[in-house]
Amino acid sequence: ESRYAVTVAGSGLIEANTRNIAVGSFLSGIVAEVPVNEGDEVTKGQPLFVQDSREAEADVATAEQQRLAAVAEVAEAEALLADRLDQLRRREKLERGFVLSEDAWARLRFAVDAGRAAVAAAKARVEVAAAEEQAAKVTLDRLTVRAPVDGRILKVNIRPGEFIAAGPSETPAVLMGGERPLHVRVQVDENDIWRLSQGAPAEAVVRGNRDIRFPLAFVRIEPYVLAKRSLTGDIAERVDTRVLELVYSFDPDGLPVYIGQQVDVFIEAGETAPGG
């Protein structure tokens, strides 16, 4: 069935070259808009869905007013300090102790120091208010969930008016991934791992039509043997098998294949261990 004389066969699953990305929400809320549909091509940063932002917009407006009020406090404190400094300079021109008592002189100096402290405190409040305003804007921005990469929309599981919870979910709000090229994730039985060669070529065969086959380009071996998760449905299939996963790539143009589809993969292999 394969063009190679000796092969290692494995079950392959077509996936996006970015892996299939399950896009969720950072915040819980009501979905206001979903501007994408299944099959749409999107670019990195493009909005995928938007949550109700009225409360967040109000928080931004409030934070902005608080920052402006803090800026006004700085101006007021600086004006008061300027007045006290002017009084101090005027008094310094006079002979200390003759026109102004030592106690009055000390009080004037203390007033200037207090004015400087008031300005510093007011400026600190501006920084705090500015940080709070920025945080409110970040929260508002997070209500628009954007594509993390260039790719195609595979599945949309939300609609306007629905509630979406923050955090991971078994059913992602949007499933997407890059598809130029596509990847095939192949699981090879642990009993055949020793027959694999790094970078060995392979070909995939479409299930349901053995005449549709296409070459695969080696991408990487994921060097961790794990329990088998993808079952083929064969009644003789063991579920306690451990497998090694290999990733191959191919150009999907002109091929009747889709992400999530299973294919049979044949990897060129030797009858003896590499180097043996």
VENCOR-V256450 format. One record per residue. SS is DSSP state (H for helix, E for strand, C for the rest). Layout:
{{SS} {SS}}
//
This chain:
{{C} {C} {C} {C} {C} {C} {E} {E} {E} {E} {E} {E} {E} {E} {E} {E} {C} {C} {C} {C} {E} {E} {E} {C} {C} {C} {C} {C} {E} {E} {E} {E} {E} {C} {C} {C} {C} {C} {C} {C} {E} {E} {C} {C} {C} {C} {E} {E} {E} {E} {E} {C} {C} {H} {H} {H} {H} {H} {H} {H} {H} {H} {H} {H} {H} {H} {H} {H} {H} {H} {H} {H} {H} {H} {H} {H} {H} {H} {H} {H} {H} {H} {H} {H} {H} {H} {H} {H} {H} {H} {H} {H} {C} {C} {C} {E} {C} {C} {C} {E} {C} {H} {H} {H} {H} {H} {H} {H} {H} {H} {H} {H} {H} {H} {H} {H} {H} {H} {H} {H} {H} {H} {H} {H} {H} {H} {H} {H} {H} {H} {H} {H} {H} {H} {H} {H} {H} {H} {H} {H} {H} {H} {C} {E} {E} {E} {C} {C} {C} {C} {E} {E} {E} {E} {E} {E} {C} {C} {C} {C} {C} {C} {E} {E} {C} {C} {C} {C} {C} {C} {C} {C} {C} {E} {E} {E} {E} {C} {C} {C} {C} {E} {E} {E} {E} {E} {E} {E} {E} {H} {H} {H} {H} {H} {H} {C} {C} {C} {C} {C} {C} {E} {E} {E} {E} {E} {C} {C} {C} {C} {C} {C} {E} {E} {E} {E} {E} {E} {E} {E} {E} {E} {E} {E} {E} {E} {E} {C} {C} {C} {C} {C} {C} {C} {C} {C} {C} {C} {C} {C} {C} {E} {E} {E} {E} {E} {E} {E} {E} {E} {C} {C} {C} {C} {C} {C} {C} {C} {C} {C} {C} {E} {E} {E} {E} {E} {E} {E} {C} {C} {C} {C} {C} {C} {C} {C}}
//
